[in-house]
Amino acid sequence: MKMSNLILFFNSFLSYLLVLAVIVVLAGIGIFIGIKMRKRNNEKSAVEAQS
């Protein structure tokens, strides 16, 4: 019975770890896209300011 509880705990732990990994990956993608869009916007503003 004790081993069964350990396995259930381990499965629960891995499940939460997987959810955390998905959230971290999505946040990383969002940050990457945000930085890329900001840089593009800054370049566009610099070109408009020169002309």
BAVEXTI-398973 format. One record per residue: residue number from 0; chain; x, y, z of N, C-alpha, C, O, CB in turn. Coordinates in Angstrom, 3 decimals, always signed. Glycine has a CB too. Example, Ala and Ser with C-alpha at 12.3 -4.5 7.8 and 13.67 -1.06 7.14 Angstrom:
@k 0	c A	n_c1 +13.190	n_c2 -5.690	n_c3 +7.800	ca_c1 +12.300	ca_c2 -4.500	ca_c3 +7.800	c_c1 +13.200	c_c2 -3.300	c_c3 +7.800	o_c1 +14.236	o_c2 -3.319	o_c3 +8.465	cb_c1 +11.308	cb_c2 -4.473	cb_c3 +9.046
@k 1	c A	n_c1 +12.850	n_c2 -2.250	n_c3 +7.080	ca_c1 +13.670	ca_c2 -1.060	ca_c3 +7.140	c_c1 +12.900	c_c2 +0.030	c_c3 +7.870	o_c1 +13.409	o_c2 +1.138	o_c3 +8.039	cb_c1 +14.084	cb_c2 -0.598	cb_c3 +5.725
//
This chain:
@k 0	c A	n_c1 +0.826	n_c2 -1.206	n_c3 +0.000	ca_c1 +0.000	ca_c2 +0.000	ca_c3 +0.000	c_c1 +0.860	c_c2 +1.256	c_c3 +0.000	o_c1 +0.498	o_c2 +2.258	o_c3 -0.616	cb_c1 -0.934	cb_c2 +0.006	cb_c3 +1.209
@k 1	c A	n_c1 +2.001	n_c2 +1.206	n_c3 +0.690	ca_c1 +2.857	ca_c2 +2.377	ca_c3 +0.784	c_c1 +3.486	c_c2 +2.717	c_c3 -0.570	o_c1 +3.615	o_c2 +3.892	o_c3 -0.915	cb_c1 +3.946	cb_c2 +2.148	cb_c3 +1.829
@k 2	c A	n_c1 +3.871	n_c2 +1.708	n_c3 -1.326	ca_c1 +4.464	ca_c2 +1.934	ca_c3 -2.644	c_c1 +3.451	c_c2 +2.552	c_c3 -3.602	o_c1 +3.802	o_c2 +3.370	o_c3 -4.453	cb_c1 +5.000	cb_c2 +0.619	cb_c3 -3.222
@k 3	c A	n_c1 +2.200	n_c2 +2.154	n_c3 -3.453	ca_c1 +1.142	ca_c2 +2.702	ca_c3 -4.297	c_c1 +0.986	c_c2 +4.206	c_c3 -4.056	o_c1 +0.814	o_c2 +4.980	o_c3 -4.997	cb_c1 -0.190	cb_c2 +1.975	cb_c3 -4.029
@k 4	c A	n_c1 +1.047	n_c2 +4.609	n_c3 -2.780	ca_c1 +0.944	ca_c2 +6.035	ca_c3 -2.464	c_c1 +2.121	c_c2 +6.810	c_c3 -3.030	o_c1 +1.961	o_c2 +7.936	o_c3 -3.501	cb_c1 +0.862	cb_c2 +6.243	cb_c3 -0.953
@k 5	c A	n_c1 +3.296	n_c2 +6.211	n_c3 -2.984	ca_c1 +4.491	ca_c2 +6.868	ca_c3 -3.523	c_c1 +4.352	c_c2 +7.057	c_c3 -5.036	o_c1 +4.695	o_c2 +8.111	o_c3 -5.572	cb_c1 +5.766	cb_c2 +6.041	cb_c3 -3.195
@k 6	c A	n_c1 +3.854	n_c2 +6.046	n_c3 -5.706	ca_c1 +3.666	ca_c2 +6.135	ca_c3 -7.156	c_c1 +2.626	c_c2 +7.200	c_c3 -7.498	o_c1 +2.804	o_c2 +7.963	o_c3 -8.447	cb_c1 +3.239	cb_c2 +4.768	cb_c3 -7.732
@k 7	c A	n_c1 +1.536	n_c2 +7.250	n_c3 -6.721	ca_c1 +0.515	ca_c2 +8.284	ca_c3 -6.955	c_c1 +1.090	c_c2 +9.680	c_c3 -6.746	o_c1 +0.818	o_c2 +10.590	o_c3 -7.529	cb_c1 -0.691	cb_c2 +8.070	cb_c3 -6.023
@k 8	c A	n_c1 +1.883	n_c2 +9.850	n_c3 -5.693	ca_c1 +2.518	ca_c2 +11.144	ca_c3 -5.438	c_c1 +3.457	c_c2 +11.510	c_c3 -6.572	o_c1 +3.460	o_c2 +12.652	o_c3 -7.032	cb_c1 +3.281	cb_c2 +11.122	cb_c3 -4.107
@k 9	c A	n_c1 +4.253	n_c2 +10.553	n_c3 -7.029	ca_c1 +5.214	ca_c2 +10.799	ca_c3 -8.109	c_c1 +4.484	c_c2 +11.191	c_c3 -9.389	o_c1 +4.912	o_c2 +12.111	o_c3 -10.086	cb_c1 +6.091	cb_c2 +9.551	cb_c3 -8.354
@k 10	c A	n_c1 +3.377	n_c2 +10.498	n_c3 -9.711	ca_c1 +2.595	ca_c2 +10.847	ca_c3 -10.896	c_c1 +2.018	c_c2 +12.251	c_c3 -10.785	o_c1 +2.030	o_c2 +13.004	o_c3 -11.759	cb_c1 +1.471	cb_c2 +9.838	cb_c3 -11.106
@k 11	c A	n_c1 +1.520	n_c2 +12.605	n_c3 -9.625	ca_c1 +0.981	ca_c2 +13.940	ca_c3 -9.401	c_c1 +2.082	c_c2 +14.988	c_c3 -9.560	o_c1 +1.877	o_c2 +16.024	o_c3 -10.193	cb_c1 +0.340	cb_c2 +14.038	cb_c3 -8.002
@k 12	c A	n_c1 +3.242	n_c2 +14.713	n_c3 -8.984	ca_c1 +4.377	ca_c2 +15.621	ca_c3 -9.077	c_c1 +4.790	c_c2 +15.826	c_c3 -10.531	o_c1 +5.014	o_c2 +16.959	o_c3 -10.958	cb_c1 +5.557	cb_c2 +15.086	cb_c3 -8.261
@k 13	c A	n_c1 +4.892	n_c2 +14.744	n_c3 -11.290	ca_c1 +5.273	ca_c2 +14.858	ca_c3 -12.701	c_c1 +4.219	c_c2 +15.604	c_c3 -13.505	o_c1 +4.550	o_c2 +16.332	o_c3 -14.441	cb_c1 +5.499	cb_c2 +13.474	cb_c3 -13.302
@k 14	c A	n_c1 +2.962	n_c2 +15.427	n_c3 -13.149	ca_c1 +1.890	ca_c2 +16.132	ca_c3 -13.831	c_c1 +2.028	c_c2 +17.638	c_c3 -13.635	o_c1 +1.936	o_c2 +18.404	o_c3 -14.594	cb_c1 +0.528	cb_c2 +15.651	cb_c3 -13.327
@k 15	c A	n_c1 +2.246	n_c2 +18.060	n_c3 -12.397	ca_c1 +2.426	ca_c2 +19.489	ca_c3 -12.124	c_c1 +3.697	c_c2 +20.021	c_c3 -12.781	o_c1 +3.731	o_c2 +21.159	o_c3 -13.249	cb_c1 +2.473	cb_c2 +19.742	cb_c3 -10.611
@k 16	c A	n_c1 +4.734	n_c2 +19.198	n_c3 -12.813	ca_c1 +5.983	ca_c2 +19.593	ca_c3 -13.456	c_c1 +5.761	c_c2 +19.815	c_c3 -14.955	o_c1 +6.303	o_c2 +20.756	o_c3 -15.535	cb_c1 +7.073	cb_c2 +18.523	cb_c3 -13.224
@k 17	c A	n_c1 +4.969	n_c2 +18.952	n_c3 -15.569	ca_c1 +4.666	ca_c2 +19.097	ca_c3 -16.987	c_c1 +3.867	c_c2 +20.373	c_c3 -17.247	o_c1 +4.132	o_c2 +21.084	o_c3 -18.216	cb_c1 +3.895	cb_c2 +17.876	cb_c3 -17.495
@k 18	c A	n_c1 +2.892	n_c2 +20.664	n_c3 -16.385	ca_c1 +2.113	ca_c2 +21.899	ca_c3 -16.516	c_c1 +3.029	c_c2 +23.111	c_c3 -16.380	o_c1 +2.910	o_c2 +24.068	o_c3 -17.145	cb_c1 +0.984	cb_c2 +21.954	cb_c3 -15.453
@k 19	c A	n_c1 +3.942	n_c2 +23.076	n_c3 -15.413	ca_c1 +4.891	ca_c2 +24.166	ca_c3 -15.220	c_c1 +5.765	c_c2 +24.346	c_c3 -16.463	o_c1 +6.006	o_c2 +25.475	o_c3 -16.891	cb_c1 +5.769	cb_c2 +23.902	cb_c3 -13.984
@k 20	c A	n_c1 +6.236	n_c2 +23.247	n_c3 -17.041	ca_c1 +7.077	ca_c2 +23.321	ca_c3 -18.233	c_c1 +6.314	c_c2 +23.959	c_c3 -19.393	o_c1 +6.874	o_c2 +24.776	o_c3 -20.123	cb_c1 +7.574	cb_c2 +21.921	cb_c3 -18.627
@k 21	c A	n_c1 +5.048	n_c2 +23.595	n_c3 -19.569	ca_c1 +4.242	ca_c2 +24.173	ca_c3 -20.647	c_c1 +4.069	c_c2 +25.674	c_c3 -20.433	o_c1 +4.180	o_c2 +26.451	o_c3 -21.382	cb_c1 +2.863	cb_c2 +23.481	cb_c3 -20.727
@k 22	c A	n_c1 +3.798	n_c2 +26.087	n_c3 -19.192	ca_c1 +3.634	ca_c2 +27.514	ca_c3 -18.899	c_c1 +4.928	c_c2 +28.274	c_c3 -19.176	o_c1 +4.895	o_c2 +29.365	o_c3 -19.746	cb_c1 +3.202	cb_c2 +27.718	cb_c3 -17.434
@k 23	c A	n_c1 +6.061	n_c2 +27.710	n_c3 -18.780	ca_c1 +7.351	ca_c2 +28.365	ca_c3 -19.003	c_c1 +7.630	c_c2 +28.500	c_c3 -20.497	o_c1 +8.101	o_c2 +29.546	o_c3 -20.942	cb_c1 +8.485	cb_c2 +27.577	cb_c3 -18.316
@k 24	c A	n_c1 +7.348	n_c2 +27.463	n_c3 -21.272	ca_c1 +7.572	ca_c2 +27.521	ca_c3 -22.719	c_c1 +6.676	c_c2 +28.583	c_c3 -23.364	o_c1 +7.140	o_c2 +29.365	o_c3 -24.194	cb_c1 +7.309	cb_c2 +26.139	cb_c3 -23.361
@k 25	c A	n_c1 +5.399	n_c2 +28.611	n_c3 -22.985	ca_c1 +4.489	ca_c2 +29.614	ca_c3 -23.546	c_c1 +4.921	c_c2 +31.023	c_c3 -23.167	o_c1 +4.856	o_c2 +31.930	o_c3 -23.996	cb_c1 +3.055	cb_c2 +29.361	cb_c3 -23.069
@k 26	c A	n_c1 +5.360	n_c2 +31.222	n_c3 -21.934	ca_c1 +5.836	ca_c2 +32.543	ca_c3 -21.506	c_c1 +7.081	c_c2 +32.936	c_c3 -22.300	o_c1 +7.214	o_c2 +34.087	o_c3 -22.716	cb_c1 +6.142	cb_c2 +32.551	cb_c3 -19.983
@k 27	c A	n_c1 +7.981	n_c2 +31.995	n_c3 -22.509	ca_c1 +9.195	ca_c2 +32.273	ca_c3 -23.292	c_c1 +8.865	c_c2 +32.667	c_c3 -24.717	o_c1 +9.463	o_c2 +33.598	o_c3 -25.257	cb_c1 +10.114	cb_c2 +31.059	cb_c3 -23.298
@k 28	c A	n_c1 +7.927	n_c2 +31.975	n_c3 -25.330	ca_c1 +7.513	ca_c2 +32.311	ca_c3 -26.699	c_c1 +6.892	c_c2 +33.709	c_c3 -26.726	o_c1 +7.170	o_c2 +34.499	o_c3 -27.629	cb_c1 +6.505	cb_c2 +31.258	cb_c3 -27.247
@k 29	c A	n_c1 +6.049	n_c2 +34.013	n_c3 -25.730	ca_c1 +5.428	ca_c2 +35.334	ca_c3 -25.661	c_c1 +6.450	c_c2 +36.438	c_c3 -25.500	o_c1 +6.355	o_c2 +37.479	o_c3 -26.150	cb_c1 +4.444	cb_c2 +35.388	cb_c3 -24.522
@k 30	c A	n_c1 +7.427	n_c2 +36.215	n_c3 -24.636	ca_c1 +8.479	ca_c2 +37.216	ca_c3 -24.429	c_c1 +9.287	c_c2 +37.406	c_c3 -25.702	o_c1 +9.595	o_c2 +38.537	o_c3 -26.078	cb_c1 +9.406	cb_c2 +36.803	cb_c3 -23.267
@k 31	c A	n_c1 +9.633	n_c2 +36.312	n_c3 -26.370	ca_c1 +10.405	ca_c2 +36.396	ca_c3 -27.614	c_c1 +9.646	c_c2 +37.192	c_c3 -28.675	o_c1 +10.220	o_c2 +38.062	o_c3 -29.330	cb_c1 +10.730	cb_c2 +34.985	cb_c3 -28.143
@k 32	c A	n_c1 +8.361	n_c2 +36.897	n_c3 -28.844	ca_c1 +7.546	ca_c2 +37.606	ca_c3 -29.834	c_c1 +7.426	c_c2 +39.084	c_c3 -29.451	o_c1 +7.511	o_c2 +39.958	o_c3 -30.314	cb_c1 +6.138	cb_c2 +36.959	cb_c3 -29.951
@k 33	c A	n_c1 +7.229	n_c2 +39.363	n_c3 -28.158	ca_c1 +7.114	ca_c2 +40.746	ca_c3 -27.701	c_c1 +8.373	c_c2 +41.546	c_c3 -27.965	o_c1 +8.298	o_c2 +42.686	o_c3 -28.422	cb_c1 +6.792	cb_c2 +40.782	cb_c3 -26.229
@k 34	c A	n_c1 +9.527	n_c2 +40.969	n_c3 -27.685	ca_c1 +10.797	ca_c2 +41.666	ca_c3 -27.924	c_c1 +10.977	c_c2 +41.913	c_c3 -29.420	o_c1 +11.404	o_c2 +42.993	o_c3 -29.827	cb_c1 +11.994	cb_c2 +40.846	cb_c3 -27.362
@k 35	c A	n_c1 +10.651	n_c2 +40.910	n_c3 -30.234	ca_c1 +10.812	ca_c2 +41.042	ca_c3 -31.678	c_c1 +9.911	c_c2 +42.149	c_c3 -32.228	o_c1 +10.340	o_c2 +42.953	o_c3 -33.056	cb_c1 +10.501	cb_c2 +39.710	cb_c3 -32.373
@k 36	c A	n_c1 +8.651	n_c2 +42.184	n_c3 -31.756	ca_c1 +7.724	ca_c2 +43.221	ca_c3 -32.219	c_c1 +8.170	c_c2 +44.610	c_c3 -31.749	o_c1 +8.051	o_c2 +45.582	o_c3 -32.494	cb_c1 +6.297	cb_c2 +42.925	cb_c3 -31.715
@k 37	c A	n_c1 +8.680	n_c2 +44.705	n_c3 -30.525	ca_c1 +9.145	ca_c2 +46.000	ca_c3 -29.998	c_c1 +10.327	c_c2 +46.516	c_c3 -30.814	o_c1 +10.378	o_c2 +47.699	o_c3 -31.150	cb_c1 +9.543	cb_c2 +45.872	cb_c3 -28.507
@k 38	c A	n_c1 +11.278	n_c2 +45.636	n_c3 -31.133	ca_c1 +12.435	ca_c2 +46.051	ca_c3 -31.930	c_c1 +12.001	c_c2 +46.518	c_c3 -33.308	o_c1 +12.508	o_c2 +47.517	o_c3 -33.820	cb_c1 +13.443	cb_c2 +44.903	cb_c3 -32.057
@k 39	c A	n_c1 +11.059	n_c2 +45.792	n_c3 -33.912	ca_c1 +10.557	ca_c2 +46.174	ca_c3 -35.232	c_c1 +9.873	c_c2 +47.543	c_c3 -35.166	o_c1 +10.034	o_c2 +48.372	o_c3 -36.061	cb_c1 +9.576	cb_c2 +45.105	cb_c3 -35.770
@k 40	c A	n_c1 +9.107	n_c2 +47.766	n_c3 -34.092	ca_c1 +8.418	ca_c2 +49.044	ca_c3 -33.922	c_c1 +9.426	c_c2 +50.180	c_c3 -33.714	o_c1 +9.249	o_c2 +51.277	o_c3 -34.245	cb_c1 +7.439	cb_c2 +48.971	cb_c3 -32.732
@k 41	c A	n_c1 +10.492	n_c2 +49.911	n_c3 -32.934	ca_c1 +11.516	ca_c2 +50.928	ca_c3 -32.723	c_c1 +12.236	c_c2 +51.285	c_c3 -34.019	o_c1 +12.514	o_c2 +52.459	o_c3 -34.263	cb_c1 +12.519	cb_c2 +50.450	cb_c3 -31.689
@k 42	c A	n_c1 +12.541	n_c2 +50.295	n_c3 -34.850	ca_c1 +13.193	ca_c2 +50.557	ca_c3 -36.141	c_c1 +12.281	c_c2 +51.388	c_c3 -37.039	o_c1 +12.734	o_c2 +52.313	o_c3 -37.713	cb_c1 +13.568	cb_c2 +49.229	cb_c3 -36.843
@k 43	c A	n_c1 +11.006	n_c2 +51.054	n_c3 -37.042	ca_c1 +10.045	ca_c2 +51.784	ca_c3 -37.851	c_c1 +9.954	c_c2 +53.239	c_c3 -37.388	o_c1 +9.897	o_c2 +54.147	o_c3 -38.218	cb_c1 +8.666	cb_c2 +51.109	cb_c3 -37.785
@k 44	c A	n_c1 +9.938	n_c2 +53.467	n_c3 -36.083	ca_c1 +9.869	ca_c2 +54.823	ca_c3 -35.539	c_c1 +11.138	c_c2 +55.608	c_c3 -35.865	o_c1 +11.074	o_c2 +56.805	o_c3 -36.147	cb_c1 +9.652	cb_c2 +54.778	cb_c3 -34.019
@k 45	c A	n_c1 +12.285	n_c2 +54.940	n_c3 -35.828	ca_c1 +13.543	ca_c2 +55.615	ca_c3 -36.137	c_c1 +13.584	c_c2 +56.046	c_c3 -37.610	o_c1 +14.074	o_c2 +57.128	o_c3 -37.932	cb_c1 +14.737	cb_c2 +54.694	cb_c3 -35.816
@k 46	c A	n_c1 +13.070	n_c2 +55.197	n_c3 -38.492	ca_c1 +13.049	ca_c2 +55.537	ca_c3 -39.925	c_c1 +12.116	c_c2 +56.711	c_c3 -40.169	o_c1 +12.435	o_c2 +57.599	o_c3 -40.959	cb_c1 +12.609	cb_c2 +54.319	cb_c3 -40.778
@k 47	c A	n_c1 +10.962	n_c2 +56.727	n_c3 -39.498	ca_c1 +10.018	ca_c2 +57.830	ca_c3 -39.666	c_c1 +10.578	c_c2 +59.127	c_c3 -39.091	o_c1 +10.302	o_c2 +60.201	o_c3 -39.626	cb_c1 +8.684	cb_c2 +57.494	cb_c3 -39.000
@k 48	c A	n_c1 +11.342	n_c2 +59.053	n_c3 -38.033	ca_c1 +11.916	ca_c2 +60.247	ca_c3 -37.415	c_c1 +13.002	c_c2 +60.858	c_c3 -38.294	o_c1 +13.195	o_c2 +62.074	o_c3 -38.293	cb_c1 +12.486	cb_c2 +59.910	cb_c3 -36.036
@k 49	c A	n_c1 +13.717	n_c2 +60.010	n_c3 -39.050	ca_c1 +14.779	ca_c2 +60.526	ca_c3 -39.926	c_c1 +14.203	c_c2 +61.271	c_c3 -41.127	o_c1 +14.786	o_c2 +62.256	o_c3 -41.582	cb_c1 +15.675	cb_c2 +59.379	cb_c3 -40.409
@k 50	c A	n_c1 +13.075	n_c2 +60.815	n_c3 -41.638	ca_c1 +12.529	ca_c2 +61.438	ca_c3 -42.848	c_c1 +11.615	c_c2 +62.585	c_c3 -42.543	o_c1 +11.079	o_c2 +63.208	o_c3 -43.460	cb_c1 +11.794	cb_c2 +60.430	cb_c3 -43.667
//
